[in-house]
Amino acid sequence: MTKKDDILYCPFYEVSVSVSSEMINRLGIFPVFVLASLSDTANTVEKITEATNLDPSTVTDTVEELIENGLLERKIDDRICHTDLGNIYLRIYKFLEHSKAINSRFAVNAFTGMLETVKNRNFEDLSEPEDKSKILCKKVSKLLIKNHNYSNVKEFMKDKIDLSEISFSEDDYQYIIFDLKPKGGTFYVPYAVTNETVVSEGEEEGNIKLCIPIEKVSYNVSHVELESNRDIIRQIIDISMVDKEMLSDKALRLLKLLKRTEELSAQKPEFYDCYIGKKLNYQPCTNKEIGRDTTWSITLTKRKQKKREANVQNGFILIPVIEELKMYRIISFNSLKQLE
């Protein structure tokens, strides 16, 4: 019966995500309100004044400021319109308004430092496992994730905000700032080391060193005829070194069989991955110094072991000689499979 995949546990920090823009912050609350209000053609300076119950000069002065700063322009017919720059500000403002509707739980992977989707949304249920050897180390401090636009947050958040109602471009997105704030303690997400994980290459960040159990299998080869004539083989060899013509056809056959068994015994050994359960088609790396600077390593269990016994093929007796070794491989964290 095949054993289950080995499981690792990765530490995560729950975080809240806040969205802002320095452009909007510098402009100020009321100028932004006026700019947004004038995007509705039904609104006028007079209507904004009436709605806010402010001194008319406050509104008109703000409009003039926006005109001077190139966000609004006055047409010949005295209509107030947004400039291209003003439309950028307007789109950013709308983006910020839509971002307030984000209703999700976010978490930072403390091993890779990346914002990541955790399939099990009940973070509080993902407690620390008893086996501490299966827990990946924390490479990232909570203090580091408080920087503006930390790590992959901008890329991660792109599809988390509904932009169907606004036209928002990549150029606009550069003016958006995301900030993360840690919430609560650490929780632990299970990841499986699958067969695909083991054969992957560690070319991305967050590398892990796997120590994989393997078997080196070579064969001591004999032959049924050699075994039945074992007591005279030495004499046949000695005679052949003096004069082969003195040997009978049977003796010459035994010499040929002896030579063939020596050739077969000298063949290159085979290597079997005892985690995946497959023969390797390459020379495994057994140098434990590989990836010595890798942050974390794990020894995998011996899940699959092929039963090997002496057998006879065309009269040749094959006796397996098994040596247990460790193969070392560097993989990417991203090759692990997150579990629910």
C-alpha positions in Angstrom: 0.0 0.0 0.0 1.4 3.4 -1.0 2.0 5.8 1.8 0.6 9.4 1.6 2.7 12.3 0.5 5.0 13.9 3.1 3.6 17.1 4.6 5.4 20.3 5.4 3.9 23.2 7.3 4.5 26.8 6.3 4.2 29.7 8.7 1.9 32.5 7.6 0.9 36.0 9.0 -2.6 37.2 8.5 -2.6 40.8 7.2 -5.0 43.6 6.5 -4.6 45.5 3.2 -5.1 49.2 2.9 -5.0 51.1 -0.4 -4.0 54.7 -1.0 -2.4 57.1 -3.4 0.0 59.9 -2.7 -1.5 61.9 -5.6 -4.9 61.8 -4.0 -3.5 62.4 -0.5 -1.6 65.5 -1.6 -4.6 66.9 -3.5 -6.7 66.9 -0.3 -10.2 65.6 0.6 -12.3 68.6 -0.5 -10.5 69.2 -3.9 -11.0 65.4 -4.6 -14.6 65.7 -3.7 -15.1 68.7 -6.1 -13.2 66.9 -8.8 -15.3 63.7 -8.4 -18.6 65.7 -8.2 -17.9 67.5 -11.5 -17.5 64.2 -13.2 -21.4 64.2 -13.2 -22.4 66.7 -15.8 -25.6 67.4 -13.8 -23.5 68.9 -11.1 -22.4 72.6 -11.2 -20.4 74.8 -8.9 -23.7 76.2 -7.6 -25.1 72.7 -6.9 -21.9 71.7 -5.1 -22.1 74.9 -3.0 -25.7 74.2 -2.2 -25.1 70.5 -1.3 -22.1 71.3 1.0 -23.6 74.4 2.6 -20.2 76.1 2.3 -19.3 79.6 1.5 -19.5 79.9 -2.3 -16.0 81.3 -2.4 -14.6 78.0 -0.9 -16.0 76.0 -3.8 -15.0 78.5 -6.5 -11.5 78.9 -5.1 -11.1 75.1 -5.1 -12.3 74.9 -8.7 -9.8 77.7 -9.7 -7.0 75.8 -7.9 -7.9 72.6 -9.8 -7.8 74.6 -13.1 -4.4 76.2 -12.2 -3.1 72.7 -11.4 -4.2 71.4 -14.8 -6.9 69.0 -13.5 -9.9 71.0 -14.8 -10.3 73.4 -17.7 -12.9 76.1 -18.5 -14.3 75.9 -22.0 -15.3 78.9 -24.1 -18.9 78.4 -23.0 -17.8 78.5 -19.4 -18.3 74.7 -18.9 -15.9 73.1 -16.5 -14.4 69.9 -17.8 -11.7 67.5 -16.7 -8.3 67.5 -18.4 -6.4 64.3 -19.2 -4.6 64.7 -15.9 -7.8 65.3 -14.1 -9.2 62.1 -15.5 -6.2 60.2 -14.2 -6.9 61.6 -10.7 -10.6 60.7 -11.2 -9.8 57.1 -12.1 -7.4 56.7 -9.2 -10.1 58.1 -6.9 -12.7 55.7 -8.2 -10.2 52.8 -7.8 -9.7 53.8 -4.1 -13.5 53.9 -3.7 -13.9 50.4 -5.2 -11.1 49.1 -3.0 -13.2 49.7 0.1 -15.4 46.8 -1.0 -12.6 44.3 -0.6 -13.9 41.6 1.7 -11.3 38.9 2.1 -8.6 37.5 4.4 -5.1 38.0 3.2 -1.9 36.3 4.4 1.9 36.6 3.9 4.0 33.5 3.5 6.7 33.9 6.2 9.0 31.5 4.4 8.9 33.0 0.9 7.9 36.5 1.9 5.1 36.5 -0.7 1.4 37.4 -0.3 -0.4 34.2 -1.1 -3.9 32.8 -1.3 -4.6 30.3 1.5 -7.2 27.8 0.4 -8.5 27.2 3.9 -10.0 30.5 4.9 -10.3 29.5 8.6 -6.8 30.7 9.5 -7.4 30.1 13.2 -7.9 26.4 12.6 -4.4 26.0 11.1 -2.5 25.6 14.3 1.2 24.7 14.8 1.8 20.9 14.3 3.4 18.8 17.0 6.3 17.7 14.8 8.5 20.8 14.7 10.9 19.2 12.1 8.1 19.5 9.5 7.8 23.3 10.0 9.5 25.6 7.5 11.5 28.4 9.0 10.4 32.1 9.2 12.6 34.0 6.8 10.5 37.2 7.0 9.9 39.3 10.0 6.5 41.0 10.6 8.3 44.3 10.7 9.5 44.0 7.1 6.0 43.6 5.6 4.9 47.1 6.7 6.7 48.8 3.7 4.8 50.5 0.9 4.0 48.0 -1.9 5.7 45.2 -0.1 6.9 42.2 -2.2 4.3 41.0 -4.7 1.3 42.8 -3.2 0.6 45.0 -6.3 0.5 42.0 -8.6 -1.5 39.9 -6.1 -4.2 42.5 -5.6 -4.9 43.2 -9.3 -7.7 40.7 -9.5 -9.0 41.3 -6.0 -10.7 44.7 -6.8 -13.7 44.8 -9.2 -12.8 47.3 -11.9 -15.6 46.5 -14.3 -17.2 49.9 -13.8 -14.1 52.0 -14.4 -11.5 52.2 -17.1 -8.2 51.7 -15.2 -4.8 51.3 -17.0 -1.4 49.9 -16.1 -0.1 53.5 -16.1 -2.8 54.5 -13.5 -1.9 51.5 -11.4 1.6 52.8 -10.8 0.1 55.6 -8.6 -1.6 53.1 -6.2 0.0 52.2 -2.9 -0.7 49.1 -0.9 0.1 48.7 2.8 0.0 45.6 4.9 -0.6 45.4 8.6 -0.1 42.1 10.5 -3.1 40.8 12.4 -2.9 38.2 15.2 -0.3 35.5 15.5 1.2 32.9 13.2 -0.8 30.1 11.6 0.5 27.1 9.7 -0.6 25.9 6.2 0.1 22.3 5.1 1.8 21.6 1.8 2.4 18.2 0.2 5.6 17.0 -1.3 4.2 15.3 -4.4 5.9 13.2 -7.1 5.8 16.3 -9.3 7.5 18.3 -6.5 10.4 15.8 -6.3 11.2 16.0 -10.0 10.9 19.8 -10.3 13.8 22.2 -10.5 14.5 24.9 -7.8 14.9 27.9 -10.1 12.6 30.2 -8.2 12.9 31.9 -4.8 12.2 30.0 -1.6 14.4 27.0 -2.3 14.2 23.8 -0.2 16.7 20.9 -0.2 15.2 17.5 -0.3 17.0 14.5 1.0 15.4 11.6 -0.9 15.9 7.9 0.0 17.3 5.9 -2.9 18.6 2.4 -3.5 21.7 1.5 -5.4 21.2 -1.9 -6.9 24.0 -4.0 -8.4 24.1 -7.7 -9.1 26.4 -10.6 -8.3 25.9 -12.9 -11.3 26.5 -16.6 -11.5 25.2 -19.5 -13.6 23.5 -22.8 -12.7 26.2 -24.7 -14.6 29.0 -22.8 -12.8 27.4 -23.5 -9.4 27.1 -27.2 -10.2 30.8 -27.3 -11.2 32.1 -24.9 -8.6 34.6 -27.5 -7.2 36.5 -27.8 -10.5 36.3 -24.2 -11.9 39.6 -23.2 -10.3 41.4 -26.1 -11.9 39.9 -25.3 -15.3 41.1 -21.7 -15.0 44.6 -22.9 -14.1 44.7 -25.3 -17.1 43.5 -22.6 -19.5 46.4 -20.4 -18.5 48.8 -23.2 -19.6 47.1 -24.7 -22.6 43.4 -24.3 -23.6 43.7 -27.2 -26.0 43.8 -29.5 -23.1 40.2 -28.5 -22.1 37.1 -30.3 -23.2 34.2 -28.5 -24.9 32.3 -28.5 -21.5 35.2 -26.9 -19.8 35.5 -24.2 -22.5 31.8 -23.5 -22.2 32.2 -23.1 -18.4 35.0 -20.5 -19.1 32.7 -18.6 -21.4 30.0 -18.6 -18.9 32.4 -17.4 -16.2 33.5 -14.5 -18.4 29.9 -13.6 -19.1 29.0 -13.6 -15.4 31.9 -11.3 -14.7 30.8 -8.9 -17.5 27.2 -8.9 -16.1 28.4 -8.3 -12.5 30.5 -5.3 -13.7 27.6 -3.5 -15.3 26.7 -0.1 -14.0 24.3 -0.2 -11.0 20.7 0.9 -11.1 19.2 3.6 -8.9 15.7 3.6 -7.6 13.9 6.6 -6.0 12.1 5.1 -2.9 9.8 8.2 -2.5 8.4 8.2 -6.0 9.0 4.5 -6.6 10.7 4.7 -10.0 14.0 3.8 -11.5 16.2 6.9 -12.1 17.4 7.4 -15.7 20.3 9.6 -14.5 23.2 9.5 -12.0 21.8 10.8 -8.7 23.5 13.5 -6.7 24.6 12.0 -3.4 26.8 14.9 -2.4 25.3 16.3 0.8 27.1 19.6 0.3 24.8 20.5 -2.5 22.6 23.5 -1.5 24.6 23.9 1.7 23.4 27.5 1.9 19.7 26.6 1.3 17.5 27.9 4.1 15.7 24.6 4.9 16.0 20.9 4.1 13.9 17.8 4.8 14.5 14.1 4.7 11.7 12.3 2.9 10.2 9.0 4.0 10.8 5.8 2.2 7.3 5.3 0.8 7.9 2.8 -1.9 10.3 -0.1 -1.8 10.6 -2.7 -4.5 11.0 -6.3 -3.3 14.1 -7.8 -4.8 15.1 -11.5 -4.6 17.6 -13.7 -6.4 16.2 -14.9 -9.7 17.3 -17.0 -12.6 17.2 -15.8 -16.2 18.3 -18.1 -19.0 20.4 -20.0 -16.5 22.1 -16.9 -15.0 21.6 -16.4 -11.3 21.2 -12.7 -10.4 21.7 -11.9 -6.7 20.8 -8.3 -5.9 23.2 -6.3 -3.8 21.4 -3.3 -2.3 23.0 -0.2 -0.9 20.8 2.5 0.7 21.8 6.1 -0.2 20.5 9.6 0.0 19.9 11.8 -3.1 19.9 15.5 -2.7 17.8 17.8 -4.8 17.0 21.5 -4.7 13.3 22.4 -5.4 11.3 25.6 -5.4 8.7 26.2 -2.7 6.2 26.9 -5.5 6.4 23.2 -6.5 4.8 22.1 -3.2 1.1 21.5 -3.3 -1.0 23.5 -0.8 -3.7 21.5 0.9 -7.1 22.6 2.0 
